[in-house]
Amino acid sequence: MKMFATQRPAATASKVSRWLAVAAVSVAAAAPTVAQDLKIGYVNSERVLRESNAAKAAQTKLETEFGKRERELNDAGNKLKTAADKLEKDGPTLAPAELQRRQRELVDQDRDLQRKRREFQEDLNQRRNEELAAVVERANRVIRQIYEAEKYDLILQEVIFASARVDITDKVIRQLNAPTPAAAAGK
C-alpha cells in the first residue's frame, strides 16, 4: 500500500509539470502579440528640468532671490582673505598680544562666515526643492494629459536605455512651454 501512495503524487507532479510547460509555451507564443499592442513612452526628466521654460523661470527666480545674499557672502569672504593676507604680512612686526588678538578676530570672522554660508546653502536648497517640485508637478500633469490623450499603456521616466521612437520628452517640453489657457486669457 505504501508503494502505491508514493507513486500517486509523482504522477500528479508529472501532470502539473506538463500543464506548466504547456502554459509557458502558450504565454511565450502570445508575448509578441501583446508587446506589439503596447504603447510605451519615455520622458527624460533631467532634460525637462533643464530645458523647459518653467524650469528656467524657477532658476531665474532663485538667482534673483538669492543673488544679493550670495554676493554679500562673496564680498565678506574676500574681505576676510584680504585681512588674513595683511595679518600674514604685518605679523612679524606686531607685538605678540596684538598678533594673537587679530588671529582670534580672523578665526571668529571665519567661523561666522562659514555659518552664514551653511545657512545660505540650506535656504537655497530648500527653495530650489520647492521650485523644482512645482515644475515636476506641472510636468507630471502634462505627462498624464499626453498619456490619456494618446492612449499610452506605459510612460517611464527613469530608464537605462530608450529608443528615440519612444522618447516623448520634446513633446512634454513643448506642452510645458505652451501658454496655459489662464495665461493666454490674461494677455
Secondary structure, DSSP 8 states (H G I E B T S, - for coil): -HHHHHHHHHHHHHHHHHHHHHHHHHHHHHHHHHHHH--EEE--HHHHHHHSHHHHHHHHHHHHHHHHHHHHHHHHHHHHHHHHHHHHHHGGGS-HHHHHHHHHHHHHHHHHHHHHHHHHHHHHHHHHHHHHHHHHHHHHHHHHHHHHHTT-SEEESS-S---TTTB-HHHHHHHHHS--HHHHHH-
